[in-house]
Amino acid sequence: MYKPFLDHLEVSLRQRFELRDRPIPSGLESQVSKRGKNPATIRSWCYECPELRKARYTYIDAGESAQIFNSVIYPGHQYDLPLLGIDFLSFGKVKNLIVMDFQPLFQDPDYLEKYIKPLKSLHDRYPDLAQNLEMKFYDANQYFSKYLLFAKTDPETVRTRVFEAFKDYLELYWQMLAAATPNYDPASLTCIAQAQKDYDQYSADRDPASGLFSSYFGHEWSEKFLYGFLFEDAVPKVEPVEPAIAAVPVKA
């Protein structure tokens, strides 16, 4: 279902940037699951260039039972732009969930005025894709904008309205990146690097997709994929260990 989206993103990236392959840890580039009735394949791509620190996207194809396309674009640390986040999920052609946003690194008014307000006109163009759904796993006020596209819809709308919105959001993002002035001040670079790391940690800690990955590809592989590729700057959560209680002999 989302192959046209992947193809468009690939062409759009290559038209604008001198891409280099960004290494994906061995074993995480692709995987095949034969669990259950519907085999699933997952494949990922990752690139970098002077303007983009990381442009990654992943496709899960489980036939009619599931089609998933996920991508995050990270600008270079010399740019304080939001991240471009894309998450499209379809299950059984009945449940179709789309999420697309300029994900702000900061929430101060000047930042939102500069980078989020330009989204308003596009957001207003697609009111049917902005359904104000409840977020179960994330805080809507952190790393999301008020011009988020977030909707449950049908396959025909995905092929038409969602695809058009996808192209429009992508084009605006490229325009904003082209107009941005790079800042190589060490303090600024450190600030942006930390903000992107914080995004990775927040996302890895809450990403509901980890359960989906585990169901198809097993827990061990999914944890490596989550922390070794999707959110590589995040640190895995350490589960608390119950202290051992020494056995005390009881006197008779």
C-alpha positions as CSV (number, residue, x, y, z in Angstrom):
1,M,0.0,0.0,0.0
2,Y,2.8,2.5,0.9
3,K,5.3,1.5,-1.8
4,P,4.5,4.7,-3.8
5,F,5.3,6.8,-0.7
6,L,8.6,5.1,-0.3
7,D,9.5,5.5,-4.0
8,H,8.5,9.2,-3.9
9,L,10.7,9.8,-0.8
10,E,13.6,8.1,-2.4
11,V,13.4,10.1,-5.6
12,S,12.8,13.3,-3.7
13,L,15.9,12.8,-1.6
14,R,18.1,11.9,-4.5
15,Q,17.0,14.9,-6.6
16,R,18.0,17.3,-3.9
17,F,20.9,15.9,-2.0
18,E,24.2,14.1,-2.6
19,L,23.4,11.1,-0.6
20,R,25.8,8.6,0.9
21,D,24.7,5.3,2.4
22,R,24.7,5.6,6.2
23,P,25.7,2.2,7.7
24,I,23.0,0.1,9.2
25,P,24.3,-2.4,11.8
26,S,24.8,-5.9,10.3
27,G,21.6,-8.0,10.5
28,L,19.3,-5.0,10.9
29,E,19.0,-4.0,7.2
30,S,16.4,-6.7,6.6
31,Q,14.7,-9.6,8.2
32,V,12.1,-12.2,7.3
33,S,9.6,-13.7,9.8
34,K,7.7,-16.9,9.2
35,R,5.8,-16.7,12.4
36,G,2.0,-17.2,12.3
37,K,-0.1,-17.5,9.1
38,N,1.3,-14.4,7.4
39,P,5.1,-14.2,6.7
40,A,6.5,-10.7,7.1
41,T,9.5,-9.0,5.7
42,I,11.1,-5.8,7.0
43,R,13.7,-3.7,5.1
44,S,15.4,-0.4,6.0
45,W,17.3,2.3,4.2
46,C,19.5,5.0,5.6
47,Y,21.4,7.9,4.1
48,E,23.3,11.0,5.0
49,C,24.6,14.1,3.4
50,P,25.9,17.5,4.5
51,E,22.4,18.8,5.1
52,L,20.9,15.6,6.7
53,R,22.6,13.8,9.5
54,K,20.3,10.8,9.1
55,A,17.4,10.0,6.7
56,R,16.0,6.6,7.5
57,Y,12.9,4.7,6.4
58,T,11.6,1.3,7.0
59,Y,8.9,-0.9,5.3
60,I,7.2,-3.9,6.8
61,D,5.3,-6.0,4.3
62,A,3.1,-8.7,5.9
63,G,0.8,-9.1,2.9
64,E,-2.9,-8.3,3.5
65,S,-2.5,-8.5,7.3
66,A,-0.1,-5.5,7.6
67,Q,1.6,-2.8,5.6
68,I,3.8,-0.3,7.5
69,F,6.0,2.6,6.3
70,N,8.0,4.6,8.9
71,S,10.5,7.4,8.3
72,V,12.3,10.1,10.3
73,I,14.5,12.8,8.7
74,Y,17.2,14.3,11.1
75,P,18.8,17.5,9.8
76,G,22.4,18.1,10.5
77,H,23.3,19.5,13.9
78,Q,24.0,22.9,12.2
79,Y,20.3,23.3,11.7
80,D,17.7,23.6,14.5
81,L,14.8,22.5,12.3
82,P,12.2,20.1,13.5
83,L,12.5,16.5,12.5
84,L,10.2,15.2,9.8
85,G,8.3,12.2,11.2
86,I,6.2,9.8,9.1
87,D,4.3,6.7,10.3
88,F,1.7,5.0,8.1
89,L,0.2,1.7,9.3
90,S,-2.5,-0.5,7.7
91,F,-3.8,-3.7,9.2
92,G,-6.1,-5.9,7.1
93,K,-7.0,-3.0,4.9
94,V,-9.5,-2.0,7.6
95,K,-7.5,-0.2,10.1
96,N,-5.4,2.5,8.5
97,L,-3.6,5.0,10.7
98,I,-1.5,7.9,9.4
99,V,0.8,10.2,11.3
100,M,2.9,12.9,9.7
101,D,4.4,16.0,11.4
102,F,7.3,18.4,11.7
103,Q,8.4,17.3,15.1
104,P,9.7,20.3,17.0
105,L,12.9,20.0,19.1
106,F,11.9,22.9,21.3
107,Q,8.5,24.3,22.4
108,D,9.4,28.0,23.0
109,P,7.1,30.5,21.1
110,D,9.8,31.9,18.8
111,Y,10.8,28.4,17.6
112,L,7.2,27.4,17.0
113,E,6.5,30.7,15.2
114,K,9.5,30.1,12.9
115,Y,9.2,26.4,12.1
116,I,5.7,25.2,12.9
117,K,3.4,28.1,11.9
118,P,4.3,27.7,8.1
119,L,2.6,24.3,8.4
120,K,-0.8,25.8,9.1
121,S,-1.8,26.4,5.5
122,L,-1.1,22.8,4.6
123,H,-2.8,21.5,7.7
124,D,-5.9,23.6,6.8
125,R,-5.8,22.0,3.3
126,Y,-6.3,18.5,4.8
127,P,-8.9,18.8,7.7
128,D,-10.1,15.2,7.1
129,L,-6.6,14.0,8.0
130,A,-6.4,16.0,11.2
131,Q,-8.8,14.2,13.4
132,N,-7.5,15.1,16.9
133,L,-7.3,11.5,17.9
134,E,-6.1,10.6,21.4
135,M,-2.4,9.8,21.8
136,K,-2.1,6.7,24.0
137,F,1.7,6.5,24.2
138,Y,3.0,10.0,23.7
139,D,2.5,13.5,25.1
140,A,0.9,15.5,22.3
141,N,2.7,18.6,23.7
142,Q,6.2,17.1,23.3
143,Y,7.8,16.5,19.9
144,F,4.5,17.0,18.1
145,S,3.1,20.2,16.6
146,K,-0.5,21.4,16.6
147,Y,-0.5,21.0,12.8
148,L,0.1,17.3,13.0
149,L,-1.8,15.1,10.6
150,F,-3.2,12.2,12.6
151,A,-6.1,10.2,11.2
152,K,-7.8,6.8,10.8
153,T,-9.0,6.5,7.3
154,D,-9.6,4.1,4.4
155,P,-7.4,2.6,1.6
156,E,-8.8,4.9,-1.1
157,T,-8.0,8.0,1.0
158,V,-4.5,6.7,1.6
159,R,-3.9,6.4,-2.1
160,T,-5.3,9.9,-2.9
161,R,-5.5,12.4,-0.1
162,V,-2.8,11.0,2.1
163,F,-0.4,10.7,-0.8
164,E,-1.0,14.3,-1.8
165,A,-0.5,15.5,1.8
166,F,2.7,13.5,2.1
167,K,4.1,15.1,-1.0
168,D,3.1,18.6,0.2
169,Y,4.6,18.2,3.7
170,L,7.8,16.8,2.2
171,E,8.1,19.7,-0.3
172,L,7.6,22.3,2.4
173,Y,10.2,20.6,4.6
174,W,12.8,20.7,1.8
175,Q,12.0,24.4,1.2
176,M,12.5,25.2,4.9
177,L,15.8,23.3,5.0
178,A,17.0,25.1,1.8
179,A,16.1,28.5,3.4
180,A,17.7,27.7,6.8
181,T,21.0,29.3,7.7
182,P,23.5,26.8,9.2
183,N,25.0,27.6,12.6
184,Y,28.3,26.1,13.4
185,D,28.8,27.7,16.7
186,P,30.0,24.9,19.1
187,A,27.4,25.7,21.7
188,S,24.6,25.6,19.2
189,L,25.9,22.3,17.7
190,T,26.0,20.8,21.2
191,C,22.5,22.0,22.0
192,I,21.0,20.6,18.8
193,A,22.9,17.3,19.2
194,Q,21.5,16.9,22.7
195,A,18.0,17.8,21.6
196,Q,18.1,15.1,18.9
197,K,19.4,12.6,21.5
198,D,16.6,13.5,23.8
199,Y,14.1,12.9,21.0
200,D,15.6,9.4,20.4
201,Q,15.4,8.5,24.1
202,Y,11.9,9.8,24.4
203,S,10.8,7.9,21.3
204,A,12.5,4.6,22.1
205,D,11.1,4.6,25.6
206,R,7.5,4.9,24.3
207,D,7.4,3.5,20.8
208,P,4.5,1.0,20.6
209,A,6.0,-0.5,17.5
210,S,8.5,-2.5,19.5
211,G,5.7,-4.9,20.4
212,L,4.8,-5.3,16.8
213,F,8.4,-5.9,15.8
214,S,8.7,-8.5,18.6
215,S,5.6,-10.3,17.4
216,Y,7.1,-10.7,13.9
217,F,10.8,-10.9,14.5
218,G,11.4,-11.8,18.1
219,H,12.3,-9.7,21.1
220,E,16.0,-9.9,20.8
221,W,16.1,-8.7,17.2
222,S,13.5,-6.0,17.9
223,E,15.5,-4.5,20.8
224,K,18.6,-4.4,18.6
225,F,16.6,-2.7,15.8
226,L,15.0,-0.2,18.2
227,Y,18.2,0.9,19.8
228,G,20.7,0.1,17.2
229,F,19.0,1.7,14.2
230,L,15.6,3.4,14.7
231,F,16.7,5.5,17.8
232,E,20.4,4.8,17.9
233,D,21.2,7.6,20.3
234,A,18.9,6.2,23.0
235,V,20.1,4.1,25.8
236,P,18.1,0.9,26.5
237,K,16.1,0.8,29.7
238,V,17.6,-1.2,32.5
239,E,15.0,-3.3,34.3
240,P,15.4,-3.1,38.1
241,V,16.8,-6.2,39.6
242,E,15.2,-7.5,42.8
243,P,17.8,-7.7,45.6
244,A,18.6,-11.2,46.6
245,I,17.4,-12.0,50.2
246,A,19.9,-14.3,52.0
247,A,18.3,-17.3,53.7
248,V,18.6,-16.9,57.5
249,P,18.7,-20.1,59.5
250,V,15.8,-20.4,61.9
251,K,16.7,-21.8,65.3
252,A,14.6,-24.7,66.5
